[in-house]
Amino acid sequence: MKLLFLFLMIMASTALVMATCPSYSSIFSFGDSVTDTGNRKLISSTNICSPPPYGQTYFHHPTGRCSDGRLIIDFIAESLGIPMVKPYLEIKNGVLKNNSAKEGANFAVVGATALDDSFFKERGAYDHPHSYSLSIQLNWFKELLSTLCNSSESCHEVLKNSLFLVGEIGGNDFNYPLFKRRSIEEVKEYIPHIIKSIVSSIKVRYFFFKCYYCLV
């Protein structure tokens, strides 16, 4: 019921955005398994969302999405008349050579955290090989953007009609240490760090959008 309520709230919010804002021509998305449209699948063939029954009700085959069909980002893209947002690593491995990512890119990765791996390793809180945190996803965004524009004016053209989606992210920052049997008291101490990471990430993206000069 909670997931259904969240889905309805997001769809209602999307409808409000569409009614009050200019039309969007691209989406840049960041997050974890709730948003990943295939990056983790391209990273590792052992992705838990790769085998059936994932994808069986819409795509009729696994796509790397942690769903039997589409994700919320797919519905948002459809409602805006934008093609399903490609995973960034697919673009990097193929389309990037032609500097073509006009509909945006999805940087989300299954298992991603808001905090960097080093935060948890310093505390002995998890031994995950790589979480592809928000900072890594932001670097991917910078990498892609550097191929799409090279001046304030050209970056303005790329970003002026772009929708940025940040999240869902942060859940794995609690999951990993809890799986390592760290105490609730210890994990609670992570909350300010997680919030700070997410807020900082949003501020950086806001800077990109407001300043239009993105090669920083």
C-alpha positions as CSV (number, residue, x, y, z in Angstrom):
1,M,0.0,0.0,0.0
2,K,2.9,2.4,0.8
3,L,4.4,1.8,-2.6
4,L,1.1,2.3,-4.3
5,F,0.6,5.6,-2.4
6,L,4.1,6.7,-3.4
7,F,3.5,5.9,-7.0
8,L,0.2,7.8,-7.1
9,M,1.8,10.8,-5.4
10,I,4.6,10.9,-8.0
11,M,2.2,10.6,-10.9
12,A,0.1,13.3,-9.5
13,S,3.2,15.5,-9.0
14,T,4.2,14.8,-12.6
15,A,0.8,15.9,-13.9
16,L,1.1,19.1,-11.9
17,V,4.6,19.8,-13.3
18,M,3.3,19.2,-16.8
19,A,0.4,21.6,-16.2
20,T,2.5,24.4,-14.8
21,C,5.9,24.2,-16.6
22,P,7.2,24.3,-20.1
23,S,7.4,21.1,-22.0
24,Y,10.6,19.0,-21.4
25,S,12.6,17.5,-24.2
26,S,15.1,15.5,-22.1
27,I,15.5,13.8,-18.7
28,F,18.6,13.3,-16.6
29,S,18.1,10.9,-13.8
30,F,20.1,9.8,-10.8
31,G,19.4,7.1,-8.2
32,D,19.4,3.4,-7.3
33,S,17.3,0.3,-8.2
34,V,14.1,2.3,-8.2
35,T,15.3,4.3,-11.2
36,D,18.0,2.2,-12.9
37,T,17.0,1.3,-16.5
38,G,20.0,-0.9,-17.2
39,N,23.3,0.5,-16.0
40,R,23.9,-2.3,-13.4
41,K,23.1,-4.9,-16.1
42,L,25.9,-3.4,-18.2
43,I,28.3,-3.3,-15.3
44,S,27.7,-6.9,-14.2
45,S,26.0,-9.9,-15.6
46,T,25.2,-11.1,-12.1
47,N,22.8,-8.2,-11.5
48,I,19.9,-9.6,-9.4
49,C,17.4,-7.9,-11.7
50,S,18.8,-9.5,-14.9
51,P,17.0,-12.9,-15.0
52,P,13.3,-13.6,-15.5
53,P,10.7,-12.8,-14.2
54,Y,12.1,-9.2,-14.5
55,G,10.6,-7.4,-17.5
56,Q,8.1,-10.1,-18.3
57,T,4.9,-8.0,-18.3
58,Y,6.0,-5.2,-20.6
59,F,9.3,-5.8,-22.4
60,H,8.8,-9.6,-22.3
61,H,12.5,-10.0,-21.4
62,P,14.8,-8.6,-18.6
63,T,16.1,-5.1,-19.3
64,G,18.0,-4.5,-16.0
65,R,15.0,-2.9,-14.4
66,C,14.2,-4.2,-11.0
67,S,10.5,-4.6,-12.0
68,D,8.4,-7.1,-14.0
69,G,7.6,-4.1,-16.3
70,R,8.3,-0.4,-16.4
71,L,9.6,1.9,-13.7
72,I,8.2,5.3,-12.6
73,I,10.8,7.1,-14.7
74,D,9.4,5.2,-17.8
75,F,5.9,6.5,-17.1
76,I,7.2,10.0,-16.5
77,A,9.0,10.0,-19.9
78,E,5.9,8.6,-21.6
79,S,3.7,11.3,-20.1
80,L,6.2,14.0,-21.4
81,G,6.4,12.4,-24.9
82,I,10.1,11.5,-24.4
83,P,11.5,8.1,-25.3
84,M,12.4,5.9,-22.4
85,V,15.6,7.2,-20.9
86,K,18.6,5.2,-21.9
87,P,21.1,4.0,-19.2
88,Y,24.2,6.2,-19.4
89,L,26.6,3.3,-19.9
90,E,24.7,2.2,-23.0
91,I,25.1,5.7,-24.4
92,K,28.8,5.7,-23.4
93,N,29.5,2.4,-25.1
94,G,27.6,3.3,-28.3
95,V,25.8,6.5,-29.0
96,L,28.3,8.7,-27.1
97,K,30.7,8.6,-30.1
98,N,28.1,10.5,-32.1
99,N,27.5,13.0,-29.2
100,S,23.9,12.0,-29.3
101,A,22.0,12.0,-26.0
102,K,19.2,14.5,-27.0
103,E,16.6,12.8,-24.8
104,G,18.9,12.8,-21.7
105,A,20.4,9.9,-19.8
106,N,19.8,7.7,-16.8
107,F,22.8,7.5,-14.4
108,A,21.0,5.5,-11.7
109,V,22.6,2.1,-10.7
110,V,21.0,-0.8,-8.7
111,G,22.6,-0.8,-5.3
112,A,23.8,2.9,-5.5
113,T,24.3,4.9,-2.3
114,A,24.1,8.6,-1.6
115,L,27.4,8.4,0.3
116,D,30.7,7.3,-1.2
117,D,32.1,3.8,-0.6
118,S,34.9,5.3,1.5
119,F,32.4,6.5,4.2
120,F,31.3,2.9,4.9
121,K,34.7,1.3,4.5
122,E,36.2,3.7,7.1
123,R,33.6,2.5,9.5
124,G,33.8,-1.2,8.5
125,A,30.1,-0.9,7.7
126,Y,30.0,-2.9,4.4
127,D,32.2,-4.7,1.9
128,H,30.2,-4.0,-1.3
129,P,32.6,-4.0,-4.3
130,H,31.2,-0.7,-5.7
131,S,28.0,1.2,-5.0
132,Y,28.3,3.8,-7.8
133,S,27.3,6.6,-5.4
134,L,25.8,10.0,-6.3
135,S,29.2,11.6,-6.7
136,I,30.1,9.0,-9.3
137,Q,26.8,9.5,-11.1
138,L,27.5,13.3,-11.1
139,N,30.9,12.7,-12.7
140,W,29.2,10.6,-15.4
141,F,26.8,13.5,-16.0
142,K,29.7,16.0,-16.3
143,E,31.5,13.5,-18.7
144,L,28.4,13.3,-20.9
145,L,27.7,17.0,-20.8
146,S,31.2,17.8,-21.9
147,T,30.4,16.0,-25.2
148,L,27.1,17.8,-25.7
149,C,28.1,21.4,-25.1
150,N,31.3,23.5,-24.7
151,S,30.1,27.0,-23.8
152,S,27.6,28.8,-21.7
153,E,25.3,29.3,-24.6
154,S,25.4,25.7,-25.9
155,C,24.9,24.3,-22.5
156,H,21.9,26.6,-22.0
157,E,20.4,25.0,-25.1
158,V,21.0,21.5,-23.8
159,L,19.6,22.1,-20.3
160,K,16.9,24.7,-20.7
161,N,14.2,22.1,-21.4
162,S,15.7,19.3,-19.3
163,L,14.0,17.6,-16.3
164,F,16.3,16.4,-13.5
165,L,15.2,13.5,-11.3
166,V,17.2,12.8,-8.2
167,G,16.2,9.6,-6.4
168,E,15.1,7.4,-5.0
169,I,18.5,7.3,-3.3
170,G,19.7,6.8,0.3
171,G,18.0,3.5,1.2
172,N,21.1,1.4,0.5
173,D,23.1,3.7,2.8
174,F,21.0,2.0,5.6
175,N,20.7,-1.4,4.1
176,Y,24.4,-2.2,3.8
177,P,25.5,-1.5,7.4
178,L,22.3,-3.2,8.7
179,F,23.2,-6.3,6.6
180,K,26.6,-6.2,8.4
181,R,24.7,-6.3,11.7
182,R,25.6,-2.7,12.7
183,S,23.4,-1.3,15.4
184,I,20.4,0.9,14.8
185,E,22.1,3.6,17.0
186,E,25.1,3.6,14.7
187,V,23.1,3.7,11.5
188,K,21.1,6.6,12.8
189,E,24.3,8.6,13.0
190,Y,24.6,8.3,9.2
191,I,21.4,10.3,8.6
192,P,22.9,13.8,8.6
193,H,25.7,12.6,6.2
194,I,23.2,11.0,3.8
195,I,20.9,14.1,3.8
196,K,24.0,16.4,3.2
197,S,25.1,14.3,0.3
198,I,21.7,14.3,-1.4
199,V,21.2,18.1,-0.8
200,S,24.8,18.8,-2.1
201,S,24.1,16.8,-5.2
202,I,20.9,18.6,-5.9
203,K,22.6,22.0,-5.4
204,V,25.3,21.0,-7.9
205,R,22.7,20.2,-10.5
206,Y,20.8,23.4,-9.7
207,F,24.1,25.2,-10.4
208,F,24.4,23.6,-13.8
209,F,20.9,24.6,-14.7
210,K,21.1,28.2,-13.5
211,C,24.6,28.9,-14.7
212,Y,24.5,26.9,-17.9
213,Y,28.3,26.6,-17.9
214,C,28.8,23.0,-17.1
215,L,32.4,22.1,-17.8
216,V,33.6,22.5,-14.1
